[in-house]
Amino acid sequence: MSNEKANKKVAESGKTTVSTAKTIKKETEFPLYELREHSRELFGVKPEVFDGAFLNYKNGQATKKQAENLVKSFLNKEVK
């Protein structure tokens, strides 16, 4: 059955169909040096604080959300 005929049948029956396709939105990863350069605007911290947050980070790239979470986590750490 062609698409046109199928659409006509659905229209005549009064039923509607809903497609539930999920769209997966992948965040863009940025090199750490770019995130560091803009750390004041993006995260409200100095580049030195950004360096501390990423001290043990092995990957050379991160999304803005990952970076934000690492910076927040770093700032909330208890000083011993």
C-alpha positions as semicolon CSV with decimal commas, in nm:
position;residue;x (nm);y (nm);z (nm)
1;M;0,000;0,000;0,000
2;S;0,139;0,341;-0,090
3;N;0,193;0,615;0,166
4;E;-0,082;0,825;0,010
5;K;-0,337;0,543;0,038
6;A;-0,232;0,464;0,394
7;N;-0,262;0,831;0,494
8;K;-0,607;0,849;0,331
9;K;-0,721;0,539;0,523
10;V;-0,598;0,683;0,852
11;A;-0,771;1,014;0,776
12;E;-1,097;0,837;0,692
13;S;-1,088;0,628;1,007
14;G;-1,052;0,938;1,222
15;K;-0,754;0,793;1,405
16;T;-0,424;0,967;1,436
17;T;-0,090;0,810;1,491
18;V;0,192;0,961;1,686
19;S;0,552;0,881;1,619
20;T;0,755;0,854;1,937
21;A;1,103;0,878;1,799
22;K;1,349;0,998;2,060
23;T;1,595;1,261;1,957
24;I;1,925;1,217;2,133
25;K;2,101;1,547;2,165
26;K;2,472;1,506;2,217
27;E;2,648;1,795;2,381
28;T;2,947;1,944;2,211
29;E;3,283;1,875;2,369
30;F;3,535;2,156;2,385
31;P;3,911;2,141;2,438
32;L;3,998;2,223;2,798
33;Y;4,213;2,520;2,700
34;E;3,909;2,687;2,541
35;L;3,693;2,627;2,847
36;R;3,977;2,759;3,065
37;E;4,007;3,075;2,854
38;H;3,639;3,148;2,915
39;S;3,612;3,014;3,269
40;R;3,509;3,353;3,412
41;E;3,219;3,395;3,171
42;L;3,107;3,032;3,173
43;F;3,156;2,929;3,535
44;G;3,230;3,250;3,724
45;V;3,575;3,134;3,838
46;K;3,934;3,231;3,767
47;P;4,139;3,010;3,535
48;E;4,341;2,895;3,839
49;V;4,027;2,751;3,998
50;F;3,946;2,579;3,669
51;D;4,296;2,427;3,674
52;G;4,236;2,289;4,024
53;A;3,904;2,138;3,925
54;F;4,063;1,963;3,625
55;L;4,387;1,860;3,796
56;N;4,319;1,484;3,772
57;Y;4,096;1,495;3,464
58;K;4,245;1,263;3,200
59;N;4,038;1,352;2,893
60;G;4,150;1,656;2,692
61;Q;3,792;1,761;2,620
62;A;3,474;1,818;2,816
63;T;3,122;1,946;2,765
64;K;3,017;2,269;2,934
65;K;2,792;2,070;3,168
66;Q;3,074;1,833;3,267
67;A;3,305;2,128;3,330
68;E;3,043;2,310;3,533
69;N;2,984;2,001;3,748
70;L;3,358;1,952;3,808
71;V;3,406;2,317;3,903
72;K;3,108;2,309;4,142
73;S;3,233;1,986;4,296
74;F;3,580;2,134;4,337
75;L;3,447;2,448;4,504
76;N;3,234;2,244;4,747
77;K;3,520;2,018;4,859
78;E;3,613;2,039;5,224
79;V;3,958;2,179;5,289
80;K;4,163;1,959;5,522
